[in-house]
């Protein structure tokens, strides 16, 4: 699921796993210890969603460790698009 589209209950569950480092599998009585790293992507404005109360602020700061911004194709130059076309045609 797209991180920016996650429901508040799903965000709470993800945060619980990231902070507590354990999860409960469906039907299990005992939690399982986990050591995970996540790579998340979104096209949404997460700081804006935090301000609107649609995204948990604590989860936002937990996942915002390294931010990479990739400009959309409409903002790239013709040279970039040409390279991409050549790559995918090959």
PyMOL Python script that loads the backbone (N, CA, C, O; Angstrom):
from pymol import cmd

cmd.read_pdbstr("""\
ATOM      1  N   UNK A   1       0.842  -1.183   0.000  1.00  0.00           N
ATOM      2  CA  UNK A   1       0.000   0.000   0.000  1.00  0.00           C
ATOM      3  C   UNK A   1       0.880   1.236   0.000  1.00  0.00           C
ATOM      4  O   UNK A   1       1.953   1.251   0.602  1.00  0.00           O
ATOM      5  N   UNK A   2       0.422   2.247  -0.668  1.00  0.00           N
ATOM      6  CA  UNK A   2       1.132   3.521  -0.729  1.00  0.00           C
ATOM      7  C   UNK A   2       1.104   4.162   0.647  1.00  0.00           C
ATOM      8  O   UNK A   2       0.034   4.299   1.241  1.00  0.00           O
ATOM      9  N   UNK A   3       2.244   4.552   1.158  1.00  0.00           N
ATOM     10  CA  UNK A   3       2.340   5.073   2.524  1.00  0.00           C
ATOM     11  C   UNK A   3       1.419   6.257   2.764  1.00  0.00           C
ATOM     12  O   UNK A   3       0.768   6.324   3.807  1.00  0.00           O
ATOM     13  N   UNK A   4       1.348   7.183   1.836  1.00  0.00           N
ATOM     14  CA  UNK A   4       0.511   8.360   1.994  1.00  0.00           C
ATOM     15  C   UNK A   4      -0.974   8.065   1.947  1.00  0.00           C
ATOM     16  O   UNK A   4      -1.785   8.910   2.327  1.00  0.00           O
ATOM     17  N   UNK A   5      -1.341   6.886   1.490  1.00  0.00           N
ATOM     18  CA  UNK A   5      -2.746   6.494   1.379  1.00  0.00           C
ATOM     19  C   UNK A   5      -3.177   5.609   2.554  1.00  0.00           C
ATOM     20  O   UNK A   5      -4.343   5.223   2.627  1.00  0.00           O
ATOM     21  N   UNK A   6      -2.276   5.285   3.459  1.00  0.00           N
ATOM     22  CA  UNK A   6      -2.579   4.371   4.566  1.00  0.00           C
ATOM     23  C   UNK A   6      -3.578   4.993   5.529  1.00  0.00           C
ATOM     24  O   UNK A   6      -3.540   6.193   5.803  1.00  0.00           O
ATOM     25  N   UNK A   7      -4.466   4.157   6.033  1.00  0.00           N
ATOM     26  CA  UNK A   7      -5.440   4.624   7.022  1.00  0.00           C
ATOM     27  C   UNK A   7      -4.733   4.880   8.355  1.00  0.00           C
ATOM     28  O   UNK A   7      -3.644   4.359   8.598  1.00  0.00           O
ATOM     29  N   UNK A   8      -5.354   5.678   9.206  1.00  0.00           N
ATOM     30  CA  UNK A   8      -4.756   5.958  10.518  1.00  0.00           C
ATOM     31  C   UNK A   8      -4.562   4.672  11.340  1.00  0.00           C
ATOM     32  O   UNK A   8      -3.527   4.535  11.991  1.00  0.00           O
ATOM     33  N   UNK A   9      -5.522   3.719  11.336  1.00  0.00           N
ATOM     34  CA  UNK A   9      -5.267   2.461  12.069  1.00  0.00           C
ATOM     35  C   UNK A   9      -4.076   1.677  11.501  1.00  0.00           C
ATOM     36  O   UNK A   9      -3.306   1.093  12.263  1.00  0.00           O
ATOM     37  N   UNK A  10      -3.918   1.658  10.179  1.00  0.00           N
ATOM     38  CA  UNK A  10      -2.773   0.962   9.574  1.00  0.00           C
ATOM     39  C   UNK A  10      -1.470   1.668   9.943  1.00  0.00           C
ATOM     40  O   UNK A  10      -0.456   1.013  10.184  1.00  0.00           O
ATOM     41  N   UNK A  11      -1.496   3.003   9.989  1.00  0.00           N
ATOM     42  CA  UNK A  11      -0.313   3.767  10.390  1.00  0.00           C
ATOM     43  C   UNK A  11       0.075   3.433  11.836  1.00  0.00           C
ATOM     44  O   UNK A  11       1.255   3.286  12.155  1.00  0.00           O
ATOM     45  N   UNK A  12      -0.923   3.318  12.691  1.00  0.00           N
ATOM     46  CA  UNK A  12      -0.660   2.995  14.100  1.00  0.00           C
ATOM     47  C   UNK A  12      -0.015   1.617  14.218  1.00  0.00           C
ATOM     48  O   UNK A  12       0.905   1.431  15.015  1.00  0.00           O
ATOM     49  N   UNK A  13      -0.485   0.658  13.436  1.00  0.00           N
ATOM     50  CA  UNK A  13       0.084  -0.693  13.474  1.00  0.00           C
ATOM     51  C   UNK A  13       1.528  -0.696  12.985  1.00  0.00           C
ATOM     52  O   UNK A  13       2.390  -1.339  13.584  1.00  0.00           O
ATOM     53  N   UNK A  14       1.788   0.024  11.897  1.00  0.00           N
ATOM     54  CA  UNK A  14       3.152   0.102  11.380  1.00  0.00           C
ATOM     55  C   UNK A  14       4.076   0.757  12.400  1.00  0.00           C
ATOM     56  O   UNK A  14       5.192   0.286  12.621  1.00  0.00           O
ATOM     57  N   UNK A  15       3.620   1.830  13.016  1.00  0.00           N
ATOM     58  CA  UNK A  15       4.420   2.512  14.030  1.00  0.00           C
ATOM     59  C   UNK A  15       4.708   1.594  15.212  1.00  0.00           C
ATOM     60  O   UNK A  15       5.818   1.585  15.746  1.00  0.00           O
ATOM     61  N   UNK A  16       3.707   0.826  15.615  1.00  0.00           N
ATOM     62  CA  UNK A  16       3.879  -0.110  16.735  1.00  0.00           C
ATOM     63  C   UNK A  16       4.971  -1.143  16.424  1.00  0.00           C
ATOM     64  O   UNK A  16       5.783  -1.478  17.288  1.00  0.00           O
ATOM     65  N   UNK A  17       4.981  -1.635  15.200  1.00  0.00           N
ATOM     66  CA  UNK A  17       6.009  -2.612  14.799  1.00  0.00           C
ATOM     67  C   UNK A  17       7.385  -1.950  14.779  1.00  0.00           C
ATOM     68  O   UNK A  17       8.360  -2.530  15.255  1.00  0.00           O
ATOM     69  N   UNK A  18       7.468  -0.735  14.228  1.00  0.00           N
ATOM     70  CA  UNK A  18       8.757  -0.051  14.137  1.00  0.00           C
ATOM     71  C   UNK A  18       9.316   0.302  15.512  1.00  0.00           C
ATOM     72  O   UNK A  18      10.523   0.204  15.733  1.00  0.00           O
ATOM     73  N   UNK A  19       8.451   0.708  16.431  1.00  0.00           N
ATOM     74  CA  UNK A  19       8.918   1.098  17.761  1.00  0.00           C
ATOM     75  C   UNK A  19       9.148  -0.107  18.665  1.00  0.00           C
ATOM     76  O   UNK A  19      10.165  -0.188  19.354  1.00  0.00           O
ATOM     77  N   UNK A  20       8.205  -1.039  18.662  1.00  0.00           N
ATOM     78  CA  UNK A  20       8.283  -2.169  19.586  1.00  0.00           C
ATOM     79  C   UNK A  20       9.113  -3.329  19.082  1.00  0.00           C
ATOM     80  O   UNK A  20       9.491  -4.216  19.847  1.00  0.00           O
ATOM     81  N   UNK A  21       9.394  -3.318  17.786  1.00  0.00           N
ATOM     82  CA  UNK A  21      10.178  -4.388  17.148  1.00  0.00           C
ATOM     83  C   UNK A  21       9.597  -5.775  17.369  1.00  0.00           C
ATOM     84  O   UNK A  21      10.326  -6.757  17.513  1.00  0.00           O
ATOM     85  N   UNK A  22       8.258  -5.836  17.392  1.00  0.00           N
ATOM     86  CA  UNK A  22       7.583  -7.124  17.432  1.00  0.00           C
ATOM     87  C   UNK A  22       6.208  -6.979  16.797  1.00  0.00           C
ATOM     88  O   UNK A  22       5.634  -5.891  16.744  1.00  0.00           O
ATOM     89  N   UNK A  23       5.698  -8.103  16.319  1.00  0.00           N
ATOM     90  CA  UNK A  23       4.376  -8.108  15.713  1.00  0.00           C
ATOM     91  C   UNK A  23       3.664  -9.384  16.092  1.00  0.00           C
ATOM     92  O   UNK A  23       4.290 -10.374  16.471  1.00  0.00           O
ATOM     93  N   UNK A  24       2.365  -9.350  15.989  1.00  0.00           N
ATOM     94  CA  UNK A  24       1.559 -10.534  16.294  1.00  0.00           C
ATOM     95  C   UNK A  24       0.967 -11.033  14.982  1.00  0.00           C
ATOM     96  O   UNK A  24       0.216 -10.322  14.314  1.00  0.00           O
ATOM     97  N   UNK A  25       1.314 -12.262  14.623  1.00  0.00           N
ATOM     98  CA  UNK A  25       0.745 -12.852  13.413  1.00  0.00           C
ATOM     99  C   UNK A  25      -0.695 -13.250  13.684  1.00  0.00           C
ATOM    100  O   UNK A  25      -1.055 -13.605  14.806  1.00  0.00           O
ATOM    101  N   UNK A  26      -1.492 -13.188  12.671  1.00  0.00           N
ATOM    102  CA  UNK A  26      -2.901 -13.521  12.788  1.00  0.00           C
ATOM    103  C   UNK A  26      -3.062 -14.943  13.320  1.00  0.00           C
ATOM    104  O   UNK A  26      -2.558 -15.894  12.723  1.00  0.00           O
ATOM    105  N   UNK A  27      -3.756 -15.082  14.429  1.00  0.00           N
ATOM    106  CA  UNK A  27      -3.993 -16.397  15.023  1.00  0.00           C
ATOM    107  C   UNK A  27      -2.962 -16.826  16.042  1.00  0.00           C
ATOM    108  O   UNK A  27      -3.198 -17.778  16.786  1.00  0.00           O
ATOM    109  N   UNK A  28      -1.814 -16.146  16.100  1.00  0.00           N
ATOM    110  CA  UNK A  28      -0.776 -16.500  17.076  1.00  0.00           C
ATOM    111  C   UNK A  28      -1.072 -15.852  18.419  1.00  0.00           C
ATOM    112  O   UNK A  28      -1.661 -14.773  18.488  1.00  0.00           O
ATOM    113  N   UNK A  29      -0.657 -16.522  19.477  1.00  0.00           N
ATOM    114  CA  UNK A  29      -0.810 -15.984  20.821  1.00  0.00           C
ATOM    115  C   UNK A  29       0.417 -15.185  21.253  1.00  0.00           C
ATOM    116  O   UNK A  29       0.312 -14.253  22.050  1.00  0.00           O
ATOM    117  N   UNK A  30       1.569 -15.555  20.726  1.00  0.00           N
ATOM    118  CA  UNK A  30       2.830 -14.926  21.118  1.00  0.00           C
ATOM    119  C   UNK A  30       3.315 -13.951  20.040  1.00  0.00           C
ATOM    120  O   UNK A  30       3.276 -14.273  18.852  1.00  0.00           O
ATOM    121  N   UNK A  31       3.768 -12.770  20.446  1.00  0.00           N
ATOM    122  CA  UNK A  31       4.352 -11.842  19.454  1.00  0.00           C
ATOM    123  C   UNK A  31       5.697 -12.366  18.952  1.00  0.00           C
ATOM    124  O   UNK A  31       6.381 -13.123  19.640  1.00  0.00           O
ATOM    125  N   UNK A  32       6.055 -11.953  17.756  1.00  0.00           N
ATOM    126  CA  UNK A  32       7.305 -12.360  17.119  1.00  0.00           C
ATOM    127  C   UNK A  32       8.238 -11.158  17.091  1.00  0.00           C
ATOM    128  O   UNK A  32       7.844 -10.072  16.664  1.00  0.00           O
ATOM    129  N   UNK A  33       9.473 -11.348  17.545  1.00  0.00           N
ATOM    130  CA  UNK A  33      10.474 -10.278  17.494  1.00  0.00           C
ATOM    131  C   UNK A  33      10.925 -10.096  16.046  1.00  0.00           C
ATOM    132  O   UNK A  33      11.144 -11.072  15.329  1.00  0.00           O
ATOM    133  N   UNK A  34      11.060  -8.835  15.622  1.00  0.00           N
ATOM    134  CA  UNK A  34      11.501  -8.545  14.258  1.00  0.00           C
ATOM    135  C   UNK A  34      12.555  -7.447  14.280  1.00  0.00           C
ATOM    136  O   UNK A  34      12.565  -6.591  15.165  1.00  0.00           O
ATOM    137  N   UNK A  35      13.432  -7.487  13.300  1.00  0.00           N
ATOM    138  CA  UNK A  35      14.406  -6.419  13.086  1.00  0.00           C
ATOM    139  C   UNK A  35      14.247  -6.017  11.627  1.00  0.00           C
ATOM    140  O   UNK A  35      14.763  -6.690  10.734  1.00  0.00           O
ATOM    141  N   UNK A  36      13.542  -4.931  11.384  1.00  0.00           N
ATOM    142  CA  UNK A  36      13.191  -4.561  10.015  1.00  0.00           C
ATOM    143  C   UNK A  36      13.639  -3.153   9.681  1.00  0.00           C
ATOM    144  O   UNK A  36      13.807  -2.307  10.559  1.00  0.00           O
ATOM    145  N   UNK A  37      13.825  -2.924   8.408  1.00  0.00           N
ATOM    146  CA  UNK A  37      14.042  -1.600   7.846  1.00  0.00           C
ATOM    147  C   UNK A  37      13.000  -1.463   6.751  1.00  0.00           C
ATOM    148  O   UNK A  37      12.676  -2.443   6.080  1.00  0.00           O
ATOM    149  N   UNK A  38      12.485  -0.291   6.565  1.00  0.00           N
ATOM    150  CA  UNK A  38      11.495  -0.124   5.502  1.00  0.00           C
ATOM    151  C   UNK A  38      11.964   0.928   4.508  1.00  0.00           C
ATOM    152  O   UNK A  38      12.665   1.880   4.852  1.00  0.00           O
ATOM    153  N   UNK A  39      11.557   0.724   3.283  1.00  0.00           N
ATOM    154  CA  UNK A  39      11.747   1.712   2.231  1.00  0.00           C
ATOM    155  C   UNK A  39      10.331   2.086   1.820  1.00  0.00           C
ATOM    156  O   UNK A  39       9.565   1.236   1.365  1.00  0.00           O
ATOM    157  N   UNK A  40       9.991   3.341   1.978  1.00  0.00           N
ATOM    158  CA  UNK A  40       8.633   3.792   1.702  1.00  0.00           C
ATOM    159  C   UNK A  40       8.659   4.864   0.631  1.00  0.00           C
ATOM    160  O   UNK A  40       9.609   5.639   0.522  1.00  0.00           O
ATOM    161  N   UNK A  41       7.606   4.893  -0.151  1.00  0.00           N
ATOM    162  CA  UNK A  41       7.503   5.902  -1.197  1.00  0.00           C
ATOM    163  C   UNK A  41       6.092   6.464  -1.207  1.00  0.00           C
ATOM    164  O   UNK A  41       5.129   5.785  -0.849  1.00  0.00           O
ATOM    165  N   UNK A  42       5.992   7.706  -1.619  1.00  0.00           N
ATOM    166  CA  UNK A  42       4.686   8.321  -1.753  1.00  0.00           C
ATOM    167  C   UNK A  42       4.754   9.473  -2.741  1.00  0.00           C
ATOM    168  O   UNK A  42       5.805  10.083  -2.938  1.00  0.00           O
ATOM    169  N   UNK A  43       3.646   9.753  -3.340  1.00  0.00           N
ATOM    170  CA  UNK A  43       3.546  10.941  -4.189  1.00  0.00           C
ATOM    171  C   UNK A  43       2.759  12.031  -3.467  1.00  0.00           C
ATOM    172  O   UNK A  43       2.536  13.113  -4.010  1.00  0.00           O
ATOM    173  N   UNK A  44       2.348  11.739  -2.257  1.00  0.00           N
ATOM    174  CA  UNK A  44       1.549  12.678  -1.461  1.00  0.00           C
ATOM    175  C   UNK A  44       2.451  13.619  -0.661  1.00  0.00           C
ATOM    176  O   UNK A  44       3.623  13.323  -0.431  1.00  0.00           O
ATOM    177  N   UNK A  45       1.898  14.738  -0.245  1.00  0.00           N
ATOM    178  CA  UNK A  45       2.587  15.719   0.582  1.00  0.00           C
ATOM    179  C   UNK A  45       2.400  15.320   2.046  1.00  0.00           C
ATOM    180  O   UNK A  45       1.440  15.742   2.692  1.00  0.00           O
ATOM    181  N   UNK A  46       3.323  14.503   2.567  1.00  0.00           N
ATOM    182  CA  UNK A  46       3.163  14.004   3.937  1.00  0.00           C
ATOM    183  C   UNK A  46       3.142  15.119   4.985  1.00  0.00           C
ATOM    184  O   UNK A  46       2.316  15.054   5.896  1.00  0.00           O
ATOM    185  N   UNK A  47       4.010  16.145   4.904  1.00  0.00           N
ATOM    186  CA  UNK A  47       3.892  17.222   5.903  1.00  0.00           C
ATOM    187  C   UNK A  47       2.504  17.885   5.879  1.00  0.00           C
ATOM    188  O   UNK A  47       1.974  18.257   6.926  1.00  0.00           O
ATOM    189  N   UNK A  48       1.928  18.028   4.693  1.00  0.00           N
ATOM    190  CA  UNK A  48       0.578  18.584   4.580  1.00  0.00           C
ATOM    191  C   UNK A  48      -0.455  17.667   5.214  1.00  0.00           C
ATOM    192  O   UNK A  48      -1.369  18.129   5.898  1.00  0.00           O
ATOM    193  N   UNK A  49      -0.307  16.356   4.985  1.00  0.00           N
ATOM    194  CA  UNK A  49      -1.230  15.395   5.588  1.00  0.00           C
ATOM    195  C   UNK A  49      -1.096  15.384   7.106  1.00  0.00           C
ATOM    196  O   UNK A  49      -2.085  15.207   7.818  1.00  0.00           O
ATOM    197  N   UNK A  50       0.132  15.574   7.605  1.00  0.00           N
ATOM    198  CA  UNK A  50       0.340  15.653   9.055  1.00  0.00           C
ATOM    199  C   UNK A  50      -0.416  16.867   9.597  1.00  0.00           C
ATOM    200  O   UNK A  50      -1.107  16.763  10.611  1.00  0.00           O
ATOM    201  N   UNK A  51      -0.288  18.020   8.927  1.00  0.00           N
ATOM    202  CA  UNK A  51      -0.986  19.234   9.373  1.00  0.00           C
ATOM    203  C   UNK A  51      -2.501  19.045   9.373  1.00  0.00           C
ATOM    204  O   UNK A  51      -3.197  19.567  10.244  1.00  0.00           O
ATOM    205  N   UNK A  52      -3.006  18.296   8.394  1.00  0.00           N
ATOM    206  CA  UNK A  52      -4.452  18.056   8.286  1.00  0.00           C
ATOM    207  C   UNK A  52      -4.935  16.969   9.238  1.00  0.00           C
ATOM    208  O   UNK A  52      -6.139  16.745   9.359  1.00  0.00           O
ATOM    209  N   UNK A  53      -4.008  16.289   9.918  1.00  0.00           N
ATOM    210  CA  UNK A  53      -4.393  15.208  10.823  1.00  0.00           C
ATOM    211  C   UNK A  53      -4.707  13.901  10.114  1.00  0.00           C
ATOM    212  O   UNK A  53      -5.340  13.018  10.695  1.00  0.00           O
ATOM    213  N   UNK A  54      -4.266  13.764   8.848  1.00  0.00           N
ATOM    214  CA  UNK A  54      -4.533  12.561   8.074  1.00  0.00           C
ATOM    215  C   UNK A  54      -3.355  11.598   8.062  1.00  0.00           C
ATOM    216  O   UNK A  54      -3.464  10.479   7.562  1.00  0.00           O
ATOM    217  N   UNK A  55      -2.219  12.041   8.620  1.00  0.00           N
ATOM    218  CA  UNK A  55      -1.035  11.182   8.724  1.00  0.00           C
ATOM    219  C   UNK A  55      -0.399  11.433  10.078  1.00  0.00           C
ATOM    220  O   UNK A  55      -0.255  12.580  10.501  1.00  0.00           O
ATOM    221  N   UNK A  56      -0.021  10.363  10.756  1.00  0.00           N
ATOM    222  CA  UNK A  56       0.535  10.474  12.104  1.00  0.00           C
ATOM    223  C   UNK A  56       1.889  11.169  12.083  1.00  0.00           C
ATOM    224  O   UNK A  56       2.784  10.783  11.330  1.00  0.00           O
ATOM    225  N   UNK A  57       2.031  12.185  12.905  1.00  0.00           N
ATOM    226  CA  UNK A  57       3.285  12.933  12.974  1.00  0.00           C
ATOM    227  C   UNK A  57       4.422  12.060  13.477  1.00  0.00           C
ATOM    228  O   UNK A  57       5.540  12.153  12.970  1.00  0.00           O
ATOM    229  N   UNK A  58       4.157  11.209  14.471  1.00  0.00           N
ATOM    230  CA  UNK A  58       5.213  10.352  15.014  1.00  0.00           C
ATOM    231  C   UNK A  58       5.701   9.340  13.971  1.00  0.00           C
ATOM    232  O   UNK A  58       6.893   9.038  13.916  1.00  0.00           O
ATOM    233  N   UNK A  59       4.802   8.823  13.158  1.00  0.00           N
ATOM    234  CA  UNK A  59       5.210   7.900  12.092  1.00  0.00           C
ATOM    235  C   UNK A  59       5.982   8.656  11.008  1.00  0.00           C
ATOM    236  O   UNK A  59       6.955   8.139  10.458  1.00  0.00           O
ATOM    237  N   UNK A  60       5.550   9.869  10.707  1.00  0.00           N
ATOM    238  CA  UNK A  60       6.252  10.680   9.705  1.00  0.00           C
ATOM    239  C   UNK A  60       7.722  10.855  10.091  1.00  0.00           C
ATOM    240  O   UNK A  60       8.609  10.653   9.262  1.00  0.00           O
ATOM    241  N   UNK A  61       7.978  11.228  11.338  1.00  0.00           N
ATOM    242  CA  UNK A  61       9.368  11.432  11.751  1.00  0.00           C
ATOM    243  C   UNK A  61      10.128  10.110  11.881  1.00  0.00           C
ATOM    244  O   UNK A  61      11.356  10.093  11.793  1.00  0.00           O
ATOM    245  N   UNK A  62       9.420   9.018  12.086  1.00  0.00           N
ATOM    246  CA  UNK A  62      10.061   7.703  12.156  1.00  0.00           C
ATOM    247  C   UNK A  62      10.526   7.253  10.773  1.00  0.00           C
ATOM    248  O   UNK A  62      11.586   6.640  10.649  1.00  0.00           O
ATOM    249  N   UNK A  63       9.745   7.550   9.731  1.00  0.00           N
ATOM    250  CA  UNK A  63      10.108   7.090   8.379  1.00  0.00           C
ATOM    251  C   UNK A  63      10.915   8.114   7.595  1.00  0.00           C
ATOM    252  O   UNK A  63      11.515   7.767   6.578  1.00  0.00           O
ATOM    253  N   UNK A  64      10.946   9.362   8.039  1.00  0.00           N
ATOM    254  CA  UNK A  64      11.667  10.400   7.292  1.00  0.00           C
ATOM    255  C   UNK A  64      13.124  10.444   7.756  1.00  0.00           C
ATOM    256  O   UNK A  64      13.528  11.365   8.466  1.00  0.00           O
ATOM    257  N   UNK A  65      13.894   9.463   7.358  1.00  0.00           N
ATOM    258  CA  UNK A  65      15.309   9.404   7.721  1.00  0.00           C
ATOM    259  C   UNK A  65      16.150   9.927   6.568  1.00  0.00           C
ATOM    260  O   UNK A  65      16.982  10.817   6.745  1.00  0.00           O
ATOM    261  N   UNK A  66      15.926   9.371   5.399  1.00  0.00           N
ATOM    262  CA  UNK A  66      16.598   9.821   4.175  1.00  0.00           C
ATOM    263  C   UNK A  66      15.505  10.110   3.157  1.00  0.00           C
ATOM    264  O   UNK A  66      14.637   9.274   2.904  1.00  0.00           O
ATOM    265  N   UNK A  67      15.556  11.286   2.586  1.00  0.00           N
ATOM    266  CA  UNK A  67      14.539  11.668   1.616  1.00  0.00           C
ATOM    267  C   UNK A  67      15.176  11.843   0.245  1.00  0.00           C
ATOM    268  O   UNK A  67      16.147  12.584   0.089  1.00  0.00           O
ATOM    269  N   UNK A  68      14.628  11.163  -0.733  1.00  0.00           N
ATOM    270  CA  UNK A  68      15.058  11.305  -2.121  1.00  0.00           C
ATOM    271  C   UNK A  68      13.883  11.836  -2.916  1.00  0.00           C
ATOM    272  O   UNK A  68      12.793  11.266  -2.876  1.00  0.00           O
ATOM    273  N   UNK A  69      14.094  12.909  -3.628  1.00  0.00           N
ATOM    274  CA  UNK A  69      13.032  13.482  -4.437  1.00  0.00           C
ATOM    275  C   UNK A  69      13.369  13.255  -5.899  1.00  0.00           C
ATOM    276  O   UNK A  69      14.453  13.607  -6.363  1.00  0.00           O
ATOM    277  N   UNK A  70      12.436  12.668  -6.611  1.00  0.00           N
ATOM    278  CA  UNK A  70      12.599  12.417  -8.034  1.00  0.00           C
ATOM    279  C   UNK A  70      11.600  13.280  -8.782  1.00  0.00           C
ATOM    280  O   UNK A  70      10.394  13.137  -8.581  1.00  0.00           O
ATOM    281  N   UNK A  71      12.069  14.161  -9.629  1.00  0.00           N
ATOM    282  CA  UNK A  71      11.126  15.019 -10.353  1.00  0.00           C
ATOM    283  C   UNK A  71      10.297  14.204 -11.342  1.00  0.00           C
ATOM    284  O   UNK A  71      10.790  13.228 -11.907  1.00  0.00           O
ATOM    285  N   UNK A  72       9.051  14.596 -11.550  1.00  0.00           N
ATOM    286  CA  UNK A  72       8.222  13.898 -12.542  1.00  0.00           C
ATOM    287  C   UNK A  72       8.748  14.134 -13.949  1.00  0.00           C
ATOM    288  O   UNK A  72       9.492  15.083 -14.197  1.00  0.00           O
ATOM    289  N   UNK A  73       8.356  13.267 -14.860  1.00  0.00           N
ATOM    290  CA  UNK A  73       8.828  13.387 -16.242  1.00  0.00           C
ATOM    291  C   UNK A  73       8.511  14.748 -16.851  1.00  0.00           C
ATOM    292  O   UNK A  73       9.300  15.271 -17.638  1.00  0.00           O
ATOM    293  N   UNK A  74       7.373  15.321 -16.500  1.00  0.00           N
ATOM    294  CA  UNK A  74       6.990  16.612 -17.083  1.00  0.00           C
ATOM    295  C   UNK A  74       7.975  17.724 -16.722  1.00  0.00           C
ATOM    296  O   UNK A  74       8.013  18.759 -17.388  1.00  0.00           O
ATOM    297  N   UNK A  75       8.779  17.512 -15.663  1.00  0.00           N
ATOM    298  CA  UNK A  75       9.755  18.523 -15.253  1.00  0.00           C
ATOM    299  C   UNK A  75      11.171  18.190 -15.724  1.00  0.00           C
ATOM    300  O   UNK A  75      12.101  18.954 -15.468  1.00  0.00           O
ATOM    301  N   UNK A  76      11.342  17.076 -16.398  1.00  0.00           N
ATOM    302  CA  UNK A  76      12.671  16.682 -16.871  1.00  0.00           C
ATOM    303  C   UNK A  76      12.911  17.246 -18.267  1.00  0.00           C
ATOM    304  O   UNK A  76      11.975  17.539 -19.011  1.00  0.00           O
ATOM    305  N   UNK A  77      14.167  17.386 -18.594  1.00  0.00           N
ATOM    306  CA  UNK A  77      14.525  17.874 -19.922  1.00  0.00           C
ATOM    307  C   UNK A  77      14.411  16.785 -20.964  1.00  0.00           C
ATOM    308  O   UNK A  77      14.290  15.604 -20.636  1.00  0.00           O
ATOM    309  N   UNK A  78      14.450  17.190 -22.228  1.00  0.00           N
ATOM    310  CA  UNK A  78      14.332  16.249 -23.342  1.00  0.00           C
ATOM    311  C   UNK A  78      15.444  15.201 -23.302  1.00  0.00           C
ATOM    312  O   UNK A  78      15.223  14.051 -23.679  1.00  0.00           O
ATOM    313  N   UNK A  79      16.628  15.588 -22.850  1.00  0.00           N
ATOM    314  CA  UNK A  79      17.762  14.653 -22.792  1.00  0.00           C
ATOM    315  C   UNK A  79      17.461  13.489 -21.842  1.00  0.00           C
ATOM    316  O   UNK A  79      17.747  12.335 -22.162  1.00  0.00           O
ATOM    317  N   UNK A  80      16.887  13.790 -20.680  1.00  0.00           N
ATOM    318  CA  UNK A  80      16.533  12.734 -19.725  1.00  0.00           C
ATOM    319  C   UNK A  80      15.501  11.778 -20.312  1.00  0.00           C
ATOM    320  O   UNK A  80      15.618  10.560 -20.180  1.00  0.00           O
ATOM    321  N   UNK A  81      14.494  12.346 -20.959  1.00  0.00           N
ATOM    322  CA  UNK A  81      13.429  11.513 -21.522  1.00  0.00           C
ATOM    323  C   UNK A  81      13.971  10.645 -22.649  1.00  0.00           C
ATOM    324  O   UNK A  81      13.598   9.479 -22.779  1.00  0.00           O
ATOM    325  N   UNK A  82      14.850  11.218 -23.462  1.00  0.00           N
ATOM    326  CA  UNK A  82      15.481  10.454 -24.543  1.00  0.00           C
ATOM    327  C   UNK A  82      16.242   9.249 -23.987  1.00  0.00           C
ATOM    328  O   UNK A  82      16.129   8.140 -24.511  1.00  0.00           O
ATOM    329  N   UNK A  83      17.008   9.471 -22.934  1.00  0.00           N
ATOM    330  CA  UNK A  83      17.757   8.378 -22.296  1.00  0.00           C
ATOM    331  C   UNK A  83      16.825   7.296 -21.761  1.00  0.00           C
ATOM    332  O   UNK A  83      17.076   6.102 -21.929  1.00  0.00           O
ATOM    333  N   UNK A  84      15.766   7.725 -21.124  1.00  0.00           N
ATOM    334  CA  UNK A  84      14.810   6.755 -20.581  1.00  0.00           C
ATOM    335  C   UNK A  84      14.160   5.935 -21.695  1.00  0.00           C
ATOM    336  O   UNK A  84      14.001   4.721 -21.564  1.00  0.00           O
ATOM    337  N   UNK A  85      13.786   6.594 -22.781  1.00  0.00           N
ATOM    338  CA  UNK A  85      13.175   5.891 -23.907  1.00  0.00           C
ATOM    339  C   UNK A  85      14.150   4.875 -24.481  1.00  0.00           C
ATOM    340  O   UNK A  85      13.769   3.731 -24.726  1.00  0.00           O
ATOM    341  N   UNK A  86      15.395   5.266 -24.698  1.00  0.00           N
ATOM    342  CA  UNK A  86      16.406   4.340 -25.221  1.00  0.00           C
ATOM    343  C   UNK A  86      16.587   3.127 -24.301  1.00  0.00           C
ATOM    344  O   UNK A  86      16.691   1.989 -24.758  1.00  0.00           O
ATOM    345  N   UNK A  87      16.620   3.399 -23.005  1.00  0.00           N
ATOM    346  CA  UNK A  87      16.798   2.315 -22.026  1.00  0.00           C
ATOM    347  C   UNK A  87      15.643   1.306 -22.107  1.00  0.00           C
ATOM    348  O   UNK A  87      15.875   0.099 -22.165  1.00  0.00           O
ATOM    349  N   UNK A  88      14.417   1.799 -22.112  1.00  0.00           N
ATOM    350  CA  UNK A  88      13.275   0.893 -22.097  1.00  0.00           C
ATOM    351  C   UNK A  88      13.038   0.214 -23.438  1.00  0.00           C
ATOM    352  O   UNK A  88      12.500  -0.892 -23.481  1.00  0.00           O
ATOM    353  N   UNK A  89      13.426   0.850 -24.520  1.00  0.00           N
ATOM    354  CA  UNK A  89      13.318   0.224 -25.839  1.00  0.00           C
ATOM    355  C   UNK A  89      14.315  -0.933 -25.944  1.00  0.00           C
ATOM    356  O   UNK A  89      14.009  -1.981 -26.512  1.00  0.00           O
ATOM    357  N   UNK A  90      15.514  -0.726 -25.386  1.00  0.00           N
ATOM    358  CA  UNK A  90      16.538  -1.774 -25.435  1.00  0.00           C
ATOM    359  C   UNK A  90      16.095  -2.954 -24.603  1.00  0.00           C
ATOM    360  O   UNK A  90      16.815  -3.948 -24.510  1.00  0.00           O
TER     361      UNK A  90
END
""", "prot")
cmd.dss("prot")
cmd.show_as("cartoon", "prot")
cmd.util.cbc("prot")
cmd.orient("prot")
